Amino acid sequence: MPQSPTPTLQSEIPTDETAVRQPVERVLQQAIDHHRAGSLLKAERCYRAILSQWPDHADANHNLGVLTIATGHAAAALQYFQAAIRADPGQGQFWLSCIDALIQIGQAEAARQMMNIGVRSGLRGDAVHTLRDRLEHIASEASAGSDAAPIAALDAKSSDGPDRTPAGGKGARGRRAAQSAKNGQKKASFNSDVPEPAETALLLSLFEQGREQEMESLARSFTERYPKSGYGWNMLGAVRQRKSNFSDAATCYRRALEADPDCVEACFNLGRILQEHGDLTKAEGCYRRALELYPGFLAAHYGLGEVFDLQSRFAESEACYRRVIEIQSDLAKAHNNLAVALTRQERPGESEASSRRALELTPRFAEAFCNLGAALQDQGRLAEAADSYRGALEIRPDLQVAHHGLLFCLSHSDGVEPEALFAEHLRFAERFETPLRSAWPRHQNSREPNRRLQVGFVSGDLRQHALAYFIEPLFSHLAADDGLSLHVYSNHAAEDTVTDRLRGHVPHWNRIFALSDVALAAKISADGIDILVDLTGHTARNRLLAFARKPAPVQCGWIGYLGTSGLRSIDYYLADRDFLPPGEFDRYFTEKIVYLPAVAPFQPNPDAPAVNPLPALESGHLTFGSFSRLSKLSRPVISLWSQLLRGLPESQMLIAGMPRDGRYESLSGWFHDEGIASERLQFHPRCDSRSYFALHHQVDLCLDPFPFTGATTTSHALWMGVPTLTLTGQSVPGRLGPVLLHHAGLGDFVARSPQEFVEKGIYWARNLESLARLRAGLRERFLQSPIGQPAIVAQGLSVAFRQMWRSWCAAALEPETGVPLNEEIR
């Protein structure tokens, strides 16, 4: 704890009161002597005697406040410190005492705001740094993400040392004051163009107490009395923003910047509103301008990092958080945000280190546990990852992203029974969907069974992403269907050429990344959507809590997530009979399973080169390959693959798709433990598409991971003439790889046990000529299969949509929820 404030004797009695000057000064000195001697009751009587004659006496008010704190009544002391500041705002100790009292009574944000005003008015010295460090520590302990509240006054921390203040605006006033109030010891002089510190402190106090009507009135008076200052307009905007009047708030912030282009708070606040409403380019400009004015503005660094992250500019996002850490290295929030940026750049080892540093600083930081789980999962350390996600949920059971992470992690984990995985999905629904069910709307959509249907697709992956290979070939066919009108709800800020192609097929394209779940559900309902399709499930950028509000009468899940959502609000799940055979997996879904000719078609990449001859014919040995994510390559997977490699001592293995940071020690260590020499292994980092496809020219046979098999990688390999040896799993994620091979007529590459997996691999190593002939004709086989004929799948999907709709139209609706009675669709 810092030392308690000491009594002061700094003020002067006005010269026109000379007749009473000496008696008052003598009484004050007596009070101070008693105070220092520990005779607090005598000291209090003296201070009160002075105040009875001079209520605004600065030193008497301050010292009585110090005494009141010493007797354990910090809250009561505030009135005396505030009176001292009003009487003599240039005395730095008065400000410091008041700030300390606010911290002691738990009003950290009010203390922070008061500190900001004081520093910008010239307050300096070691005591300032001590109090500021306390405030930063409190903020770090409480921080779980970026603060979306408006900035009423600027963060005082600067990157260039304790004596640096923001350029321009009130920062310029701070520099002028600093020259006459060095280290807070001399009386400051202030510019008449801006509000006095006592006035701004009052306005901030109203803001913290939520007294919005009084604050708005005072802020308006500031705009009239100080027309060259942006302070009043900024505070008025803060009131409007707190009331969620975002348009009015933005107008106020713009007026603040018109009055004072260097009003850094207004610049930041305008950027925050623009960011939250999806105008990322203008938000970026605001944050950059704020940082030009004040390079040490931590909130602006965070905001700029978030804007970059939303646009998938992860290297720039990383730079923002590293700059924060340069300014102040002990902020858990900065290390946590850095971990996210590193994960998204496929540098899981570095991300793990940043997450662990955040947890060292703030041990009960739920988001840091969640990000640690993601980093561990990306390294294939699934058991550790699951523990980290559970650690996050122990701290914050309502942390939605931790639930999604845990479910996705468990779906990759060998040894997790389907029943346990399903139960975990139901727990998610119980927490997040059940409270919403009583508010589900009664849909007013016209129940004409044969009318044109409004069909919406929701996804955060409608860009250069694996999903696009499956969904793009369908959109062109569905767009030509007169019975359907397509709507897309795209939940990603970044767009690319794939997005442009997809948009060209869809008449109604909506960017929704800036909408809340409530707002998105309202929009979907207002758009009159009849059937809403989720393409994301429990993966990144999902909008399941919008689905949980039941905005459309019919809702279904599809290819983006291999398994149930767990939600009762989603009625159907699209699959095919080979993927989820009737009756075998129904008990693991809250949705009814609807069958298509194939689970989805696949569109080959035009960058793929021609198929080459089988490499083993020239090398004399088989080269196995894997292009799967590292998170799929668990220790049991490596153990099975190593059995095959030991059974074929001359064989080699190429493993692509490794993290760009080159850190995969666990993976190489597992191979080493299995007796596989490093000379037999080739590791390749993730690369561009042309290099990725070219690597297939070195591979004779791909090996599929389990229990989460490949889909995109298996399909790409088929197009490149390389079949995949796979193991049929017992869970839904373990089914898709085998199904794709069955559709291509490659059932001989599907094993039903680990022993059969090894046997089949050895068989093909001994039948290279057969493997070579298969390779040469695999593209034609692919095109003749259901996954190579999107028109057939699209037709099946159109029929399924119509059957779903007719079922809803015909069903008797439950009046409470509007949920259709069950009816099987085939």
PyMOL commands that set and color helices and strands:
alter all, ss='L'
color gray80, all
select helices_A, chain A and resi 15-37+40-53+58-70+74-87+92-104+108-120+126-142+169-180+182-184+197-209+212-225+231-242+246-259+264-276+280-293+298-310+314-327+332-344+348-361+366-378+382-395+400-412+418-432+434-439+466-479+497-503+517-526+544-547+586-588+615-619+630-632+635-647+665-673+678-680+689-698+712-719+732-734+736-743+747-749+754-765+768-776+778-784+786-788+790-810
alter helices_A, ss='H'
color red, helices_A
select strands_A, chain A and resi 453-459+484-490+508-511+531-534+554-557+572-575+592-595+623-626+652-658+681-685+701-703+724-727+750-751
alter strands_A, ss='S'
color yellow, strands_A
deselect
rebuild
show_as cartoon
